[in-house]
Amino acid sequence: MNTDVETQIHASAIVEPGAQIGAGCVIGPFCLIGSQVRLGDNCVVKSHVVLTGDTIIGEGCTIFSFACVGEIPQDQKFKGESTQLEIGPRTRIREHVTINTGTAGGGSLTKIGADCLLMAGCHVAHDAIIGDRVIIVNNAAIAGHCIIEDDVLVGGLSGVHQFVRIGQGAIIGAVTMVTNDVIPYGLVQAPRGELDGLNLVGLKRRGVARADITALRAAFQMLAQGEGAFQDRARRLGEETESEYVRNIVNFVTGASDRSFLTPGQG
């Protein structure tokens, strides 16, 4: 175990040999820190937390009571191979959150970015890749192999199906099941996940220029009502737009995907 003199470890916590604990960390009572865990500087681990597996946690993270981080995947194809979990700096993991390492078939890595908030009871499965500043609200579940880009909000009690991609800045309403890809800045709601507009509130909060919001509105209308297949409409948008936000949607739609897309007005 590598620790710094400023680190505080409660007497009842178990830190296995080989664990690396950064400077200024605080580890509360009855925690278990596994031998392959690398905990960055100034992290706070509340009571009754399990950190295990080949897990790297960035500096300044806070992990609340009864979270289980770095346990093996809930995947019957997993055969004990060496896989990893990475969590970026300043991410907050609330009570009873579960996060699994990857699988060999999915790239061997589960990754969560910086400044995220995983609220109580939510789950991030194997091989999910989650960007920065993502918020996953209470009891939401992210299935295996999902990609969630920066600044996404997933509402409480929602479920994201395996292999789904959710584009930057999108918002998923509460109690929603998402079974297909969601375009950047999209607004998805209803029990079976319908693309119901743009995340205008999120765009305005981030200070996106009025001209870009206007361009996004026009782009959404073209995607909803234009001629041809959904991806053909997106390609035409790419030929016409000068907005980087619209270009982000175009690149997302024309990029590689293992699923189809949620389209405007269609679940």
Backbone bond lengths (Angstrom), bond angles and torsions (degrees), N, CA, C in turn:
res aa  C-N    CA-C-N  psi(-1)  N-CA   C-N-CA  omega(-1)  CA-C   N-CA-C  phi
1 M - - - 1.463 - - 1.518 109.71 -
2 N 1.340 116.56 126.06 1.452 121.24 176.08 1.522 108.86 -104.65
3 T 1.311 117.17 120.79 1.463 121.41 179.86 1.521 109.28 -135.32
4 D 1.315 115.05 167.14 1.455 122.63 177.92 1.518 108.56 -109.46
5 V 1.340 116.25 154.34 1.466 119.16 -176.99 1.522 112.22 -62.48
6 E 1.338 118.28 -23.59 1.457 120.49 -179.83 1.521 112.61 -82.80
7 T 1.298 117.87 -10.28 1.455 121.68 -178.93 1.525 110.53 -71.65
8 Q 1.335 115.57 139.65 1.461 121.66 178.39 1.527 108.69 -114.25
9 I 1.316 116.45 119.12 1.461 121.98 179.63 1.520 107.77 -122.66
10 H 1.310 116.19 120.80 1.461 120.52 -179.42 1.530 110.09 -62.67
11 A 1.311 115.50 146.63 1.473 120.54 -175.59 1.518 112.73 -61.59
12 S 1.321 117.80 -26.04 1.464 120.07 -178.76 1.523 113.35 -87.50
13 A 1.321 118.56 -8.27 1.464 121.61 178.91 1.522 110.22 -74.91
14 I 1.333 115.66 149.30 1.460 121.77 175.80 1.528 108.24 -112.10
15 V 1.315 115.69 118.50 1.463 121.91 176.17 1.526 106.85 -116.59
16 E 1.321 116.91 111.11 1.453 120.69 -174.01 1.529 111.39 -72.37
17 P 1.326 116.83 149.98 1.469 120.42 176.33 1.523 111.05 -55.90
18 G 1.312 116.25 135.90 1.461 122.10 -178.87 1.514 113.35 103.37
19 A 1.335 117.99 -21.66 1.461 120.74 177.74 1.526 110.02 -64.53
20 Q 1.322 116.13 144.07 1.457 121.73 178.25 1.529 108.69 -113.54
21 I 1.309 115.47 116.97 1.463 122.08 -176.49 1.522 108.00 -113.43
22 G 1.344 116.94 122.23 1.448 121.47 -175.42 1.520 113.44 -73.46
23 A 1.312 114.52 172.13 1.465 121.68 -179.96 1.516 110.92 -65.13
24 G 1.322 115.34 140.24 1.456 120.78 173.90 1.505 115.63 75.08
25 C 1.329 118.72 11.34 1.465 120.73 178.96 1.520 110.82 -75.44
26 V 1.327 115.23 151.90 1.459 122.58 174.89 1.519 107.64 -124.71
27 I 1.326 116.91 120.26 1.462 122.29 -179.55 1.517 107.78 -117.14
28 G 1.328 115.51 119.06 1.453 121.52 -172.96 1.515 113.81 -81.15
29 P 1.327 116.30 -176.30 1.463 121.44 -175.78 1.522 113.43 -66.13
30 F 1.325 114.17 146.44 1.468 124.11 172.08 1.537 113.38 61.15
31 C 1.305 117.39 26.86 1.465 120.86 173.27 1.527 110.18 -85.38
32 L 1.340 115.55 156.04 1.454 122.21 173.25 1.519 107.83 -124.53
33 I 1.332 116.64 119.22 1.457 122.52 178.71 1.525 107.37 -113.93
34 G 1.335 117.00 116.08 1.450 121.58 -174.96 1.515 114.04 -73.59
35 S 1.311 115.03 167.79 1.463 121.34 -171.77 1.522 113.92 -69.61
36 Q 1.330 118.60 -21.23 1.462 121.48 -178.77 1.524 113.14 -100.91
37 V 1.303 117.06 5.10 1.467 120.70 -177.30 1.520 109.95 -78.15
38 R 1.342 115.52 136.65 1.463 122.18 172.95 1.522 107.75 -121.29
39 L 1.308 115.43 110.69 1.461 122.70 -174.32 1.520 108.71 -105.38
40 G 1.331 116.68 121.64 1.456 121.47 -177.25 1.511 113.24 -68.64
41 D 1.314 116.05 173.75 1.463 121.93 -178.49 1.522 111.42 -62.43
42 N 1.324 114.39 148.11 1.468 123.37 169.35 1.528 113.58 59.30
43 C 1.317 116.43 32.81 1.463 120.52 173.24 1.526 109.75 -87.27
44 V 1.321 115.27 149.92 1.459 121.90 175.58 1.522 107.88 -118.51
45 V 1.325 115.95 122.74 1.463 122.04 178.33 1.526 106.42 -116.45
46 K 1.321 116.23 110.38 1.463 120.53 -176.86 1.530 110.49 -69.93
47 S 1.296 116.77 -170.22 1.462 119.92 -175.34 1.527 112.42 -73.32
48 H 1.353 115.84 154.03 1.469 124.09 171.24 1.528 112.85 59.17
49 V 1.309 117.95 35.65 1.468 122.61 177.25 1.525 109.53 -97.76
50 V 1.330 116.64 141.16 1.463 121.91 172.79 1.524 108.47 -111.25
51 L 1.333 116.00 118.34 1.465 122.46 171.29 1.516 106.50 -115.50
52 T 1.314 116.91 119.77 1.461 119.61 -173.60 1.519 110.11 -142.63
53 G 1.313 117.22 -176.71 1.457 122.56 178.71 1.519 112.51 68.16
54 D 1.334 115.18 -175.53 1.459 122.31 176.73 1.519 107.05 -81.47
55 T 1.322 115.31 85.53 1.465 122.18 -168.26 1.522 110.39 -123.18
56 I 1.334 115.41 128.54 1.461 122.47 176.82 1.516 107.96 -113.58
57 I 1.317 116.46 124.33 1.469 121.93 -178.85 1.521 108.19 -120.17
58 G 1.316 116.53 125.49 1.456 121.81 -176.44 1.513 113.61 -71.36
59 E 1.302 116.13 169.94 1.456 122.00 -175.60 1.530 111.29 -66.51
60 G 1.321 114.17 149.41 1.451 120.63 172.96 1.511 115.79 73.85
61 C 1.328 118.37 14.23 1.469 120.37 177.97 1.524 110.19 -79.51
62 T 1.324 116.03 153.24 1.461 122.60 173.53 1.519 108.45 -125.16
63 I 1.339 115.66 128.11 1.462 121.31 -178.53 1.514 107.94 -122.63
64 F 1.310 116.19 121.69 1.457 121.87 -171.24 1.534 111.59 -91.88
65 S 1.317 114.94 172.21 1.462 122.51 -169.21 1.528 113.02 -56.94
66 F 1.313 114.60 140.07 1.457 125.20 172.10 1.528 113.56 70.50
67 A 1.329 117.96 11.37 1.456 119.49 170.44 1.528 109.66 -71.06
68 C 1.323 116.09 147.82 1.464 121.82 177.25 1.529 107.21 -126.59
69 V 1.313 115.72 108.98 1.464 122.17 -168.68 1.529 109.63 -121.69
70 G 1.338 116.53 122.45 1.454 121.28 176.20 1.512 115.27 95.79
71 E 1.322 117.16 12.14 1.460 119.94 177.83 1.526 109.61 -75.01
72 I 1.340 116.83 164.57 1.464 121.02 -175.97 1.525 110.75 -65.94
73 P 1.338 117.64 157.38 1.466 121.25 -176.57 1.519 113.43 -66.20
74 Q 1.318 114.69 155.09 1.460 122.24 171.29 1.533 107.78 -90.95
75 D 1.290 116.35 63.72 1.461 123.24 -174.08 1.522 107.59 -139.24
76 Q 1.311 117.12 120.32 1.458 120.35 -176.90 1.528 113.17 -67.87
77 K 1.327 116.74 -14.78 1.466 119.69 176.32 1.524 111.58 -79.41
78 F 1.304 117.79 -13.94 1.464 121.01 -179.69 1.525 109.28 -70.58
79 K 1.331 115.52 128.23 1.462 121.09 -175.77 1.528 111.99 -120.72
80 G 1.319 116.61 26.29 1.450 119.73 177.07 1.505 114.57 86.33
81 E 1.331 117.76 12.25 1.458 120.51 -179.94 1.536 110.85 -66.11
82 S 1.325 115.61 161.41 1.460 121.66 -179.57 1.524 109.84 -77.20
83 T 1.325 116.76 116.89 1.465 122.18 179.42 1.522 108.97 -136.61
84 Q 1.324 116.84 173.33 1.452 119.83 -167.30 1.521 112.15 -138.37
85 L 1.345 113.56 159.52 1.460 123.06 171.88 1.517 108.42 -130.50
86 E 1.338 116.90 132.83 1.458 122.03 175.17 1.524 109.46 -124.13
87 I 1.324 115.67 134.16 1.463 121.49 178.30 1.522 107.71 -127.54
88 G 1.320 116.39 128.79 1.451 121.39 -175.43 1.516 113.62 -75.98
89 P 1.336 116.53 170.97 1.467 121.20 -176.07 1.528 113.07 -65.25
90 R 1.315 113.51 149.91 1.475 124.23 171.97 1.527 113.63 64.46
91 T 1.289 117.32 16.55 1.466 120.15 176.05 1.522 109.42 -79.16
92 R 1.323 115.68 141.55 1.463 121.98 179.49 1.529 109.41 -110.96
93 I 1.323 114.78 128.08 1.462 122.19 -177.76 1.519 107.46 -119.03
94 R 1.321 115.98 111.65 1.456 119.64 -172.71 1.534 112.33 -85.44
95 E 1.342 114.73 -174.85 1.458 121.82 -170.19 1.536 111.72 -60.17
96 H 1.343 114.67 139.32 1.471 123.80 172.19 1.532 113.39 64.90
97 V 1.310 118.57 17.28 1.465 120.53 173.73 1.530 109.36 -72.52
98 T 1.338 116.49 143.33 1.455 121.88 174.44 1.525 109.26 -123.69
99 I 1.334 115.81 133.18 1.465 122.43 179.30 1.518 107.83 -135.46
100 N 1.324 117.25 127.12 1.464 121.80 -176.89 1.525 112.09 -104.33
101 T 1.315 115.56 154.25 1.460 120.77 171.56 1.527 109.96 -71.62
102 G 1.336 116.35 177.20 1.457 121.28 -177.17 1.519 113.37 -82.20
103 T 1.330 114.41 -172.26 1.462 122.75 174.06 1.521 108.35 -129.50
104 A 1.337 116.19 157.33 1.453 119.90 179.58 1.525 111.29 -60.38
105 G 1.318 116.12 -37.54 1.460 119.94 -179.43 1.509 114.64 -71.14
106 G 1.324 117.27 -14.95 1.459 120.44 -177.40 1.509 114.00 -113.53
107 G 1.338 117.11 14.19 1.449 120.15 179.71 1.511 114.40 102.48
108 S 1.331 117.27 -4.28 1.474 123.82 173.43 1.520 113.96 69.12
109 L 1.331 118.15 15.98 1.461 119.85 -176.01 1.515 111.49 -143.10
110 T 1.325 115.99 129.29 1.454 122.97 163.36 1.523 106.61 -104.63
111 K 1.330 117.05 133.91 1.469 119.40 -173.72 1.519 111.12 -137.81
112 I 1.325 115.34 131.42 1.467 122.44 176.93 1.523 107.00 -123.46
113 G 1.321 116.68 135.61 1.452 121.25 -173.40 1.517 114.53 -81.03
114 A 1.321 114.93 -161.78 1.461 122.81 -176.56 1.528 111.38 -87.88
115 D 1.323 115.12 150.97 1.471 122.78 170.96 1.525 112.88 60.11
116 C 1.312 116.95 31.71 1.462 120.96 176.52 1.524 110.47 -87.73
117 L 1.317 115.70 161.68 1.464 122.47 173.81 1.512 108.32 -130.90
118 L 1.331 115.63 114.77 1.460 121.96 175.60 1.515 107.13 -106.77
119 M 1.326 116.19 107.54 1.460 120.43 -173.79 1.526 111.49 -78.18
120 A 1.315 115.71 173.11 1.464 122.33 -168.62 1.524 112.37 -56.18
121 G 1.316 114.23 133.66 1.456 121.42 170.90 1.511 115.67 80.76
122 C 1.322 119.74 3.00 1.460 118.80 -178.54 1.527 111.00 -83.05
123 H 1.331 115.97 164.83 1.469 122.02 -175.11 1.511 110.14 -132.52
124 V 1.334 116.54 135.52 1.463 122.96 172.66 1.527 107.11 -120.51
125 A 1.313 116.26 117.84 1.465 121.38 -173.28 1.526 111.51 -88.23
126 H 1.338 114.61 178.17 1.458 123.65 -175.51 1.524 112.92 -57.88
127 D 1.309 115.86 140.40 1.461 124.73 171.75 1.530 113.68 67.51
128 A 1.330 117.38 10.55 1.469 119.41 173.46 1.524 108.90 -72.39
129 I 1.327 115.73 142.85 1.456 122.44 176.87 1.523 107.03 -120.67
130 I 1.322 115.43 115.96 1.465 121.71 -174.77 1.519 108.52 -119.51
131 G 1.323 116.63 132.73 1.450 122.06 -176.04 1.512 113.69 -79.14
132 D 1.325 115.50 -160.48 1.461 122.78 -178.32 1.526 111.26 -87.04
133 R 1.319 115.04 150.82 1.482 123.35 173.12 1.532 112.20 58.92
134 V 1.300 116.40 30.95 1.464 121.46 176.69 1.530 108.89 -85.70
135 I 1.324 116.38 138.81 1.467 122.27 175.55 1.525 108.39 -116.04
136 I 1.317 116.06 124.29 1.464 121.89 175.45 1.527 106.53 -116.27
137 V 1.307 116.26 114.77 1.454 122.05 -169.82 1.533 110.06 -82.75
138 N 1.305 116.37 167.64 1.461 124.13 -170.55 1.521 113.52 -45.83
139 N 1.326 114.75 129.75 1.465 123.93 171.51 1.530 113.87 63.79
140 A 1.312 117.96 20.26 1.462 120.66 169.87 1.522 109.05 -81.44
141 A 1.334 116.12 154.96 1.466 121.06 -177.22 1.518 110.07 -130.67
142 I 1.331 115.16 128.19 1.459 121.84 176.89 1.524 107.34 -107.36
143 A 1.321 117.19 116.65 1.462 121.20 -175.60 1.523 111.70 -77.10
144 G 1.322 115.06 175.84 1.451 121.02 -176.91 1.513 113.49 -63.54
145 H 1.333 116.11 147.09 1.460 124.51 172.40 1.524 113.61 69.95
146 C 1.320 118.95 11.04 1.463 120.72 178.12 1.527 110.55 -74.65
147 I 1.327 115.56 152.62 1.461 122.38 171.89 1.518 107.56 -122.31
148 I 1.323 115.55 120.72 1.463 121.27 179.00 1.526 106.94 -120.25
149 E 1.311 116.57 116.66 1.456 120.55 -174.83 1.533 111.54 -80.63
150 D 1.318 116.19 179.87 1.466 122.27 -174.16 1.532 112.19 -59.42
151 D 1.331 115.48 148.92 1.468 123.71 168.44 1.525 113.88 64.93
152 V 1.312 117.38 25.53 1.472 121.37 176.42 1.518 109.81 -88.00
153 L 1.332 116.36 145.45 1.462 122.14 172.43 1.524 108.36 -120.34
154 V 1.331 115.96 124.36 1.467 122.26 177.58 1.519 107.74 -108.89
155 G 1.327 116.92 118.52 1.461 121.94 -174.53 1.515 113.77 -69.43
156 G 1.312 115.33 163.62 1.451 122.09 -176.64 1.514 113.29 -62.49
157 L 1.334 115.28 145.33 1.462 123.42 177.57 1.523 112.93 63.13
158 S 1.317 117.39 19.14 1.461 120.95 178.41 1.523 110.31 -92.12
159 G 1.325 115.03 159.37 1.459 120.79 176.97 1.516 110.48 -130.52
160 V 1.326 116.65 133.79 1.464 121.72 177.75 1.520 107.98 -111.87
161 H 1.325 116.36 120.66 1.460 123.47 -174.80 1.525 110.97 -67.59
162 Q 1.336 115.67 152.89 1.464 120.24 -179.77 1.530 111.84 -57.25
163 F 1.325 115.65 145.14 1.458 125.64 178.51 1.535 114.10 70.98
164 V 1.307 118.40 3.34 1.469 120.13 178.07 1.523 110.13 -74.77
165 R 1.335 116.12 143.54 1.459 122.88 171.52 1.523 109.22 -109.77
166 I 1.326 116.14 136.77 1.463 120.91 174.65 1.523 107.39 -120.33
167 G 1.329 115.70 120.64 1.454 121.09 -173.16 1.517 113.76 -74.39
168 Q 1.312 114.95 162.97 1.464 123.31 -176.23 1.524 111.80 -51.97
169 G 1.329 115.53 135.12 1.459 121.51 172.46 1.513 115.63 74.68
170 A 1.327 118.46 6.89 1.463 120.33 179.51 1.527 110.38 -76.90
171 I 1.336 115.26 161.18 1.465 121.00 176.45 1.523 108.65 -131.34
172 I 1.326 115.46 133.75 1.463 122.65 177.81 1.524 107.41 -109.58
173 G 1.323 117.44 122.05 1.456 120.76 -179.64 1.516 112.04 -67.81
174 A 1.319 115.14 166.14 1.463 120.71 -179.35 1.526 111.07 -66.27
175 V 1.334 114.88 151.94 1.465 123.32 175.76 1.531 110.71 53.74
176 T 1.312 115.40 49.60 1.465 122.11 -177.52 1.518 109.50 -123.48
177 M 1.329 115.92 136.98 1.460 120.55 174.03 1.521 108.47 -103.67
178 V 1.337 117.02 122.60 1.460 122.13 -176.42 1.521 107.97 -108.26
179 T 1.327 116.83 114.49 1.459 121.22 -175.28 1.521 113.17 -112.23
180 N 1.335 117.62 -7.01 1.459 121.53 179.50 1.519 110.39 -136.42
181 D 1.319 116.96 166.36 1.458 121.60 -176.76 1.522 111.42 -62.36
182 V 1.332 114.89 147.97 1.462 122.59 -179.33 1.519 108.80 -116.87
183 I 1.323 117.21 127.32 1.455 120.65 -178.09 1.532 110.58 -65.71
184 P 1.338 117.64 154.10 1.466 119.77 174.15 1.532 111.53 -54.00
185 Y 1.319 115.33 140.35 1.471 124.84 177.18 1.529 112.83 68.85
186 G 1.335 117.37 10.47 1.454 120.33 -179.46 1.514 112.73 -74.92
187 L 1.324 115.52 155.20 1.463 123.98 174.18 1.513 107.65 -113.66
188 V 1.328 117.04 117.55 1.462 122.19 -178.08 1.520 109.07 -118.65
189 Q 1.322 115.57 131.28 1.463 119.92 177.49 1.521 109.09 -153.10
190 A 1.315 116.17 179.65 1.464 125.64 -175.38 1.523 109.34 86.77
191 P 1.346 116.68 151.65 1.465 119.93 -172.98 1.524 114.49 -54.79
192 R 1.335 118.05 -36.09 1.458 120.07 -179.45 1.523 112.37 -102.34
193 G 1.316 117.67 19.25 1.448 122.13 170.30 1.517 114.57 67.05
194 E 1.326 117.57 90.03 1.460 122.41 176.81 1.523 109.49 -113.17
195 L 1.330 115.87 138.11 1.465 121.18 175.76 1.521 107.63 -76.74
196 D 1.330 115.73 107.56 1.467 121.14 -166.51 1.517 112.98 -113.14
197 G 1.308 117.71 15.63 1.457 120.32 179.93 1.516 110.63 141.13
198 L 1.337 114.78 -156.38 1.455 122.55 -179.55 1.523 110.27 -112.32
199 N 1.308 116.00 154.90 1.462 121.92 177.09 1.530 108.72 -80.92
200 L 1.330 115.97 69.63 1.461 120.90 -174.64 1.522 112.19 -65.23
201 V 1.322 116.75 -36.76 1.466 119.65 178.92 1.528 110.12 -61.36
202 G 1.331 116.21 -46.56 1.461 119.79 179.36 1.511 112.74 -63.42
203 L 1.336 117.29 -39.54 1.463 120.96 178.55 1.525 110.93 -62.86
204 K 1.321 116.96 -44.35 1.467 120.57 -179.38 1.517 111.29 -67.04
205 R 1.326 116.99 -38.83 1.465 119.90 179.16 1.523 111.38 -63.74
206 R 1.317 117.05 -31.39 1.461 119.94 179.44 1.528 112.75 -86.20
207 G 1.334 116.46 2.98 1.456 119.97 175.08 1.511 114.47 76.57
208 V 1.326 118.18 25.72 1.461 120.87 177.94 1.527 109.00 -65.99
209 A 1.316 116.25 135.80 1.463 122.07 -175.58 1.530 111.38 -61.51
210 R 1.338 115.01 148.29 1.462 120.50 -179.72 1.535 110.95 -57.26
211 A 1.341 117.01 -38.37 1.467 119.84 -178.79 1.530 111.08 -62.83
212 D 1.333 116.78 -38.21 1.464 119.55 178.86 1.520 111.23 -70.38
213 I 1.334 117.29 -38.00 1.465 119.63 177.46 1.525 110.10 -64.56
214 T 1.337 116.78 -40.42 1.464 120.22 176.52 1.519 110.78 -61.95
215 A 1.332 116.77 -42.09 1.465 120.33 178.41 1.523 110.93 -64.00
216 L 1.329 117.21 -39.25 1.463 120.73 178.08 1.526 111.29 -65.19
217 R 1.328 116.98 -40.57 1.474 119.70 177.01 1.527 110.87 -59.51
218 A 1.336 116.03 -45.91 1.463 120.20 179.96 1.529 110.64 -64.48
219 A 1.313 116.50 -39.75 1.457 120.10 179.24 1.528 111.12 -63.68
220 F 1.326 115.82 -41.60 1.464 119.38 179.20 1.532 110.48 -62.13
221 Q 1.318 116.73 -41.09 1.467 119.79 178.48 1.522 111.04 -63.17
222 M 1.311 116.73 -39.81 1.458 119.23 178.33 1.517 111.35 -66.28
223 L 1.336 116.62 -40.64 1.456 119.59 177.24 1.529 111.07 -63.82
224 A 1.332 116.15 -32.75 1.461 120.82 -177.06 1.521 112.33 -79.32
225 Q 1.337 117.32 -36.22 1.460 120.02 -167.67 1.524 114.48 -124.86
226 G 1.322 117.40 -4.14 1.459 119.45 -177.86 1.518 112.59 -69.73
227 E 1.314 115.15 169.73 1.462 121.22 -179.22 1.528 110.49 -83.23
228 G 1.322 114.86 154.26 1.452 120.74 176.07 1.510 113.01 87.22
229 A 1.323 115.40 -179.57 1.462 121.74 179.88 1.522 110.33 -69.33
230 F 1.328 115.17 162.02 1.464 121.32 -175.82 1.527 111.42 -56.49
231 Q 1.325 117.37 -46.45 1.462 120.06 -179.13 1.520 111.97 -68.89
232 D 1.338 117.96 -30.99 1.471 120.34 175.60 1.523 110.26 -65.51
233 R 1.330 116.86 -40.56 1.471 119.43 177.63 1.521 110.39 -62.73
234 A 1.331 116.03 -40.29 1.465 119.33 179.37 1.527 110.91 -64.13
235 R 1.313 117.20 -40.39 1.470 119.27 178.84 1.524 111.21 -63.17
236 R 1.336 117.54 -39.98 1.468 119.68 177.74 1.525 110.51 -64.01
237 L 1.331 116.17 -37.99 1.463 119.44 175.65 1.526 110.52 -58.04
238 G 1.315 116.39 -41.92 1.454 120.41 -178.85 1.507 113.09 -62.73
239 E 1.338 116.97 -28.95 1.459 120.99 178.93 1.516 112.30 -78.57
240 E 1.340 116.68 -19.78 1.459 120.42 -172.00 1.525 114.21 -107.52
241 T 1.315 117.85 -23.86 1.464 119.87 -169.31 1.518 113.53 -87.80
242 E 1.325 115.12 153.10 1.460 122.14 170.60 1.521 111.04 -117.68
243 S 1.334 117.11 0.80 1.466 121.76 -178.16 1.523 110.38 -85.77
244 E 1.323 116.86 129.35 1.464 119.90 177.84 1.525 110.99 -66.00
245 Y 1.323 118.00 -28.00 1.463 120.93 179.25 1.527 110.29 -70.70
246 V 1.310 117.27 -43.31 1.462 120.07 175.99 1.526 109.79 -65.61
247 R 1.326 116.65 -39.13 1.456 120.64 177.75 1.533 111.01 -60.36
248 N 1.316 116.48 -35.30 1.463 120.62 177.49 1.528 110.60 -61.65
249 I 1.330 116.71 -41.87 1.466 120.55 176.96 1.524 110.22 -63.22
250 V 1.333 116.14 -45.94 1.467 120.70 -178.80 1.531 110.76 -58.67
251 N 1.318 116.55 -47.45 1.461 120.06 -179.37 1.519 111.69 -63.38
252 F 1.329 116.41 -36.26 1.460 121.07 179.11 1.525 110.65 -65.54
253 V 1.330 116.65 -47.30 1.467 121.04 -176.28 1.522 111.26 -68.41
254 T 1.314 117.56 -35.74 1.462 120.45 -177.29 1.532 112.65 -89.32
255 G 1.323 117.12 -2.14 1.457 120.98 179.10 1.523 112.54 -80.66
256 A 1.315 115.33 175.61 1.473 120.93 -178.96 1.515 110.55 -68.80
257 S 1.325 116.41 140.22 1.461 121.47 179.27 1.517 109.60 -151.15
258 D 1.335 115.13 148.69 1.460 120.79 174.78 1.518 112.21 -96.63
259 R 1.331 117.50 2.27 1.453 121.11 -178.16 1.518 110.13 -137.86
260 S 1.322 117.01 171.02 1.459 120.58 172.61 1.525 108.87 -84.10
261 F 1.338 116.72 -172.43 1.460 121.80 -174.98 1.518 111.34 -113.34
262 L 1.326 115.09 147.40 1.446 119.29 161.18 1.519 107.38 -71.81
263 T 1.328 117.18 127.65 1.452 121.78 179.78 1.516 110.05 -113.25
264 P 1.322 118.57 156.50 1.474 121.25 -175.93 1.518 112.29 -55.17
265 G 1.328 114.97 128.28 1.449 120.78 176.55 1.505 114.46 76.39
266 Q 1.347 117.12 10.61 1.470 120.63 -176.98 1.509 109.30 -138.71
267 G 1.344 119.01 129.98 1.439 122.13 178.35 1.500 112.90 -70.47
